[in-house]
């Protein structure tokens, strides 16, 4: 809204032929007199300034550039202009800050969504790995038990052969096979 008001005031200023004059000669109305609902009041204000300057400036419609000796309230006008510029600058800076913050929030939201999806994928992979580990552990336990059972059976068979042969040869063979 402020930018529209500035553009309207600038257009009125330039269309009246004041493009070469310093801008500090013309100041916007004090903030308590401004109505932000329409930029037509700014144009009316500038046109009012132009009309009053034309009547007081010798009839040609052009006011001479401001000088420190010709205007006792120049400091107040300049401070109001500076204040208006500072307020506009602060407003624009705040807008840029909000845009930057919104962009950062959007980026962080996207990163959060990506990390959540990655986390979910990793949880699924972890569950599969744990299930596979449990399956392999059960298989290993079964195979160990089967190997133990087969060793016992082999030892029993060797003991039978030793008893049948009646010699020390079977004992040595059985001792060599047992872990």
C-alpha positions as CSV (number, residue, x, y, z in Angstrom):
1,X,0.0,0.0,0.0
2,X,2.8,2.4,0.9
3,X,4.5,1.6,-2.4
4,X,1.4,2.6,-4.3
5,X,1.2,5.8,-2.4
6,X,4.8,6.6,-3.2
7,X,4.3,5.8,-6.9
8,X,1.2,8.1,-7.0
9,X,3.0,10.9,-5.3
10,X,6.1,10.5,-7.6
11,X,3.9,10.5,-10.7
12,X,2.2,13.7,-9.7
13,X,5.5,15.2,-8.8
14,X,7.0,14.4,-12.2
15,X,3.9,15.2,-14.3
16,X,3.9,18.6,-12.8
17,X,7.4,19.3,-14.1
18,X,9.3,19.1,-10.8
19,X,11.5,16.2,-11.8
20,X,14.7,18.3,-11.6
21,X,13.9,19.8,-8.2
22,X,15.1,18.3,-4.9
23,X,12.6,15.9,-3.4
24,X,13.1,17.3,0.2
25,X,11.1,20.4,-0.8
26,X,8.0,18.3,-0.9
27,X,7.1,16.1,2.1
28,X,4.2,13.7,2.6
29,X,1.6,14.7,5.2
30,X,2.2,13.7,8.8
31,X,1.3,10.1,9.5
32,X,-1.7,11.1,11.6
33,X,-3.2,12.8,8.6
34,X,-2.6,9.9,6.2
35,X,-5.4,7.6,5.2
36,X,-4.0,4.3,3.9
37,X,-7.2,3.2,2.2
38,X,-6.6,5.1,-1.0
39,X,-3.7,6.7,-2.8
40,X,-5.9,9.4,-4.2
41,X,-5.4,11.4,-1.0
42,X,-1.7,11.4,-1.7
43,X,-2.3,12.7,-5.2
44,X,-4.6,15.4,-3.8
45,X,-2.0,16.4,-1.3
46,X,0.7,16.7,-3.9
47,X,-1.7,18.6,-6.2
48,X,-2.6,20.9,-3.3
49,X,1.1,21.6,-2.7
50,X,1.6,22.3,-6.4
51,X,-1.4,24.6,-6.5
52,X,-0.2,26.6,-3.5
53,X,3.4,26.8,-4.8
54,X,2.1,28.0,-8.1
55,X,0.3,30.9,-6.5
56,X,3.1,31.9,-4.3
57,X,6.0,31.2,-6.6
58,X,5.4,34.0,-9.1
59,X,2.7,32.5,-11.2
60,X,4.8,30.1,-13.3
61,X,3.9,27.0,-11.3
62,X,7.6,26.2,-10.4
63,X,8.9,26.7,-7.0
64,X,12.7,27.4,-6.7
65,X,14.8,24.8,-4.9
66,X,14.6,25.0,-1.2
67,X,17.4,26.8,0.6
68,X,18.2,27.0,4.2
69,X,17.5,30.7,4.4
70,X,14.2,30.6,2.6
71,X,12.5,28.0,4.8
72,X,12.6,28.2,8.6
73,X,10.7,24.9,9.0
74,X,13.0,23.0,6.6
75,X,14.4,20.8,9.4
76,X,11.0,19.6,10.4
77,X,10.1,18.9,6.8
78,X,13.4,17.0,6.3
79,X,13.0,15.1,9.5
80,X,9.4,14.1,8.5
81,X,10.8,13.0,5.1
82,X,13.6,11.1,6.8
83,X,11.1,9.5,9.2
84,X,8.8,8.5,6.3
85,X,11.7,7.1,4.4
86,X,12.9,5.2,7.5
87,X,9.4,3.8,8.1
88,X,9.1,2.7,4.5
89,X,12.6,1.2,4.7
90,X,11.7,-0.6,8.0
91,X,8.5,-1.8,6.5
92,X,10.3,-3.2,3.4
93,X,12.9,-4.8,5.6
94,X,10.3,-6.4,7.8
95,X,8.5,-7.7,4.6
96,X,11.8,-9.2,3.3
97,X,12.4,-10.7,6.8
98,X,9.0,-12.3,6.8
99,X,9.5,-13.7,3.3
100,X,13.0,-15.0,4.2
101,X,11.5,-16.6,7.4
102,X,8.7,-18.2,5.4
103,X,11.1,-19.5,2.9
104,X,13.3,-21.0,5.6
105,X,10.3,-22.5,7.3
106,X,9.2,-24.1,4.0
107,X,12.7,-25.5,3.5
108,X,12.8,-26.8,7.0
109,X,9.4,-28.4,6.5
110,X,10.5,-30.1,3.3
111,X,13.7,-31.3,5.1
112,X,11.6,-32.6,8.0
113,X,9.2,-34.4,5.6
114,X,12.2,-36.0,3.8
115,X,13.8,-37.0,7.1
116,X,10.6,-38.5,8.3
117,X,10.3,-40.6,5.1
118,X,13.9,-41.7,5.4
119,X,13.4,-42.6,9.0
120,X,10.3,-44.6,8.2
121,X,12.2,-46.4,5.4
122,X,15.1,-47.2,7.8
123,X,12.7,-48.5,10.5
124,X,11.2,-50.9,7.9
125,X,14.7,-52.0,6.9
126,X,15.7,-52.5,10.5
127,X,12.6,-54.6,11.2
128,X,13.4,-56.8,8.2
129,X,17.0,-57.1,9.3
130,X,15.9,-58.0,12.9
131,X,13.5,-60.6,11.6
132,X,16.2,-62.1,9.3
133,X,18.7,-62.1,12.2
134,X,16.1,-64.0,14.4
135,X,15.5,-66.5,11.6
136,X,19.2,-67.0,11.1
137,X,19.8,-67.3,14.9
138,X,17.0,-70.0,15.1
139,X,18.5,-71.8,12.1
140,X,22.0,-71.7,13.7
141,X,20.6,-73.1,17.0
142,X,18.8,-75.9,15.2
143,X,22.0,-76.7,13.2
144,X,24.1,-76.7,16.4
145,X,21.7,-79.0,18.1
146,X,21.6,-81.3,15.0
147,X,25.5,-81.3,14.9
148,X,25.6,-82.2,18.7
149,X,23.1,-85.0,18.2
150,X,25.1,-86.3,15.2
151,X,28.3,-86.2,17.2
152,X,26.7,-88.1,20.0
153,X,25.3,-90.7,17.5
154,X,28.8,-91.0,15.9
155,X,30.4,-91.4,19.3
156,X,27.9,-94.1,20.2
157,X,28.5,-95.9,16.8
158,X,32.3,-95.7,17.4
159,X,31.8,-97.1,20.9
160,X,29.8,-100.0,19.5
161,X,32.6,-100.7,16.9
162,X,35.2,-100.6,19.6
163,X,33.3,-103.1,21.7
164,X,32.9,-105.3,18.8
165,X,36.5,-105.1,17.7
166,X,37.7,-105.4,21.2
167,X,40.8,-103.3,20.6
168,X,42.4,-100.0,21.3
169,X,42.1,-98.9,17.6
170,X,38.5,-97.9,18.0
171,X,39.3,-95.8,21.1
172,X,41.9,-93.9,19.2
173,X,39.6,-93.3,16.2
174,X,36.8,-92.2,18.5
175,X,39.1,-89.8,20.4
176,X,40.4,-88.3,17.1
177,X,36.8,-87.6,15.9
178,X,35.4,-85.9,19.1
179,X,36.1,-82.2,19.3
